[in-house]
C-alpha cells in the first residue's frame, strides 16, 4: 500500500510542476519574492555583462537599490567598465570579474545597428564571454523603435554558436506610455523577438511585458489596427519613457527572475537543433502547449501503467480492470 501511495503522489507532483519558462515576463517577476534562498544564493555566483544607455541605467539603479536594501537576498552587486570609442566595445577590466557581479557599460545611443555592433565587439574582440563572465545581455532603448528584429536574432544566434559556454539573454525593447505609431513599432519588434525565443527555447528578459503591468498585475494596453499593444504603466515613469524609482525596482525584480531561470538551468545555451523559426506568438504558444500536452500524457500513461503493475503484484488474484 505504501508503494501505491508514493507512486500516486509522484504522479500528482510531476504533472502539476510548472514548465521551465524561457520567456520571463511579469508573471515570473511576481514569483521572485517567494523564491527559496538557495536559488538566490546561486544567483550570487553569476557574473554578467550588460551594455546599455539611459533606461539601462535606470535598471542598474534598481539593481543597486535591491542589493543595498537586502544584500543577503539580492546578491548581485554592480561594477562599471568604460566604453572604448576607438574600438567600439566595452573596456575589458584589468582584474577578474567577481561572482555576484553585474558589470555595466553605458555605451550611449549611437543608433540601433551600432549598438548591436558594440555588443558583438565587446563579446568577440574585447573578451567579454566565458572565463570573464557567465551571462551577456544588451538592451536597446525606446528610441530604437525602428530596429529590425531579424537582425537582432541573427546576431544573437551567431554569438550563441561561437560561444556556447556563455549565456546570452535576449531582451525586448522598453515601451512608453504613449499609444503612437512608435510604440506600435516597439510592440511589433517585441512580438517578433518573443515568438522566436518561445519557438527556439531562448531566454528572454521581457522588459516590455513587465513595464506594461502595474503592481497589481493589471496590464496597460491599447488597440492598433485590430491588434492589442502594450504601453507602459504610467506609475513606472515620470516622463513617459524612463523609469522612476518604482519602475526601476520593478524591472530589477524582473532581472532576478531571469537570473533565477539561469540558476535553475545552468549557464549553457539550449542548442537550436532545427531551423530558426519566427512564427507568430500564438503559433509558438500553441506548438509549445501541444508538445507539453503530449509529453504530460505520455508520462501519465506510463505512470498509470506502473500503478497497475504495482497493484497486480500486491494482489495478483484481483482484477484491476473490469
N, C-alpha and C positions, 0 to 999 in steps of 0.2 A: 504493500500500500504506500509506503514512504517513497519508493521509486516512482510510483504513479503521480503522487503529489508534486514531486520535484520536476518531473517532465512537464506536467501541466503548467507549472509556474514558469519554466523556461520558455514555453510557447508564448505565454501571455507577455513576458518581459521583452522577448526579441521582437514580436510583432508590433509592440507599441513603442519601441525605441525610435527617437527621431532620426530621420535620414541625414547623413552628412550633407551639410549645406555649403556650397561653394559661392553662391551669391549672397553676400552678407548685407542685409538691409536693416530696416528699422525693427523688424520682428526679432532679429538676432541681437540687436543693440539692447533691447529691453530685457534680455536674459543675462546681461553681464553682471549685474549686482548679485545674482544668485549663483554665479559660477563658483565651484569649490576652490578653496585656497590653493590646492595642489595645481590647478590649471594656471592660476595667477602666478604661482611660483615658477612654473615652466615658462610662462611669458617672460619672466625676468631673466631668462637665459638668451633671449633673442637679441640680434644685432641688425639694425635697419639702416638703410639709406633712403632718404626722402628728398626729392628735388621738387621745388615749388616756387610760388610767388606769394601774393598777398593773402588769399584765402588759406593757402597752406600755412602761412604764418599765423593765421587765426587758429588753425588746427593745432599747431605747435604750442600756442599759448594754452589751449585746452589741455594738452598732454602735460604741460608743466604744472598746471593748476591741480589736476588729479594727483600727480606724483607728490606735490607739496602737501596736499590735503591728507593723503594716506599712503606714504611710501612703502609700507609693508604689504599693501594690496596692489596698488597701481605702481608697478616696479620699473616701468620704462622711464629712464631719465633722458634728457635731451642734451646733445652736444652739437656744435655747429662747425661746418667747414666752409671755406671760401669758394668763390666761383672764379675759375681761371678763364678770363675772357679771351686770352690768346689761343687757348686750345679748346674752348667751348666745352668745358666739363667741370665737374666738382673737383676741388683740390683734394688729393689723397693725403690723409693725415700722416704725420711722422711717427705717431705712436699707434699701437693696435687698438681696434675698436673693442671696448669692454662689453661683456654680456650685460643685457639690460639697458642698451643704449640705442636711441634714435639719433642718427647723425643727419642733420638737416642742412640743405644747401638752398639758399634763396638765389635762384638764377634769373629772377626778374621776369619780364613779359616781352620777350623778343618776337613773339609770333608762334602759333601752334606748331608749325613744321620745325622751326628751330628748336622748340622745346623738346620735341621727340629726338632730335639730333643730339642735343646736350645730354639727355638721359642715356642715349646709346653710347656716346663718347665717354661718359662717366663710368659706365659699366665695362666697356670693351677696352678703352685706352687708358683710363686712369686707374683701373683695377678694382672698382667697386663691385665685387662679386664674391663667390665663396672664398674662404680664408680671411677676407676683410669683413664681410657682412653675410648674414643669412638670408635677408629679405631686402628686395629693392622695389621702390614704388615712386612713380612720377604722377603728378596731378596737373591737369590743365586748369584754367581759371574760367569764370563765367564769361569773360570777354572773348574766349575762344569758341564762340558759338558756331563758327563756320568750319571747325575742324572736321577732318574726314575719319570716320570710324574704321574704315578698311585699312587705311594707312597705319593707324594705331595698332590694330590687331596684327598686321603683317610684321611690324617692327617688334612687337612684344613676342610674337611667335618665334622670330629669328633669335632673339635673346634667350628664350627658353631652350631652344635647340642647342645653342652654343654653350650655355652654362646650365646644365641640367641639375647641378647641385645647389643652385641659388633659387630661392622662391621669388617669383615676380608677381606682384599684386596689381591687378587691373583696377582702374577707378572710373567712376562716372564723372562727367563734368558737373561742377556745382551749378545749381539753378538760382533764379532770383524770384522775388515776389511778383514780378511782372507777368502779364499774360500776352506779351507782344510776340512778334514773329521770331525774335532772337531766342526767347525762351522755348518756343516751339522747336527751333533748330537744336537746342540743347537736349530736349526730350527725344528727338529723333536719333541723335548721336547715342544717347544713353540707352535707348531701346535696342539699338544695334549691338552695343557692347554687352548688354545683359543677355541678349539672345545667343551671342557667340559663347560667352562664359558658361551659360546654362547648358548649351549643347555640347561643349567640349571640356567640361569639368575644370574650368579655370577659376581661380579665386578672385572675386570681385568685391572691392570696397565700394558699396553703392552709396556714395555720399549724397547723391541727389535724393534717393528714397528717404534717407534719414532726415535730410533738410525739410522734406515735404510733410513730415509727421510732427504734430505738436506733442508735448509731454504726455498727453493722454492717449496718444496713438491715432488721433484723427488726422486724416490725410488732406492736404490742401491741393485741390486740382482745379483745372479749367478745361473747357471743351474747345477744340480747334479742328475744323474740317471733319467732324464726326469722331475725332479721337480724343481720348482722355489724357491730358497732360498734367504733369506735376509742377507746382510752384512752391517756392519756399514759404514755410510758416513764418508769418511776419514777426513773431516773437523772438526769432533767432537772429534778427538783423535790425540795425538802426538806419541803414541806408538802402536796404532792399537787396544787397548782394553779399557784403562782407558779414562775417559772423560776430555778433556781440558776445558777451560773456556766457550767456545762456546757450547760445548756439555753439560756441567753442567747446564747452564741456559736453554738450550733447554729441557732437561729432567725435570728440575724443573717446567717449564711451563706445562709439561705433568702431573706432580704431582697435580698442581692446577686444571687441567681438571678432574682428579679423584676426588679431593676434592669437585669440583662443582657438580659432579654427586651425591655425598653423601649429599651435602647441599640441592639439589633439591628433593631428595627422602627419606630423613631421615636416621637414623643410623642402623635401624634393618635390619638383613639379609633377603633377599627374600627366603621364605621357599621352600625347594625342595619337591614338592608334589608327585614326581614319582621316579622311579629308576634312579641311576646315569647313565648318558648317555655319552659315549665317542665316538660319531660319528665323521665322518670326518668334517673338516671346511666347505666344500662345502655343505654337507648334513645338517649341523647345520644352515648354512645361508639359504638354501632352505626351511627348516622347519620353521624358523623364518619368512621368507618372505611370506610363504603360510599363516601362522597364521595372519600376519598383513594385507595381502590382503583380507582375509575372514572377519576380523574384520572391515576393512575400508569399504568393500562392504556392510556389514550389516548396518553400521552406515549411509552410503549414501542412501541406500534404505529406511531406517527408516526416514531420514530427508526429502527425496523427498516425501514420503507419507504424512509427516506433511505439506509440502508445498502445496500438492494437497488439503488437508483438509482446510488450510487457504484460498486458492483461492476459494474453493467452498463456504465457509462462506461469503467471500467478495462479491461473485456474484453467488448466488445459481442457477440462470437461465442459466448460461453459462456452456457449456460442456468443460471440461478440456482436455479430450482425445477424439479425433475424430476417 
